[in-house]
Amino acid sequence: MRYTTPDAWQVYVYPRVRSGNDDFFTLSADLVASPYWPTTGARTSWGDARLSECAMRQRSKAGGGTEWRAWATSHHLAVVTSSLDQLEHP
């Protein structure tokens, strides 16, 4: 997963160890515990709320590539919008 920070991308790649896509639960928990998780947490974007749910295993399934891309894109758009707002650009 590619996760946007204000000045870089963080790329998370985990080996498949568990059945299905359950390794994404671990990836999400590691992301939420990392210094790259925004101070606004799950409130940052719709995608961050979904990632937080995965981290806390509040979802029965971890989703798949389509969902993960949507969650990361939601986060990316929130970061870019926030950056533009801080720079006072339209």
Protein Blocks (a to p, Z undefined) as FASTA:
>chain_A
ZZddfkbccddddddfbgcjllmmmmmmmmmmpmklcfklmmlpmklmmmmmmmnopafb
gbjfklmmmmmmmmmmmmmmmmmmmnopZZ
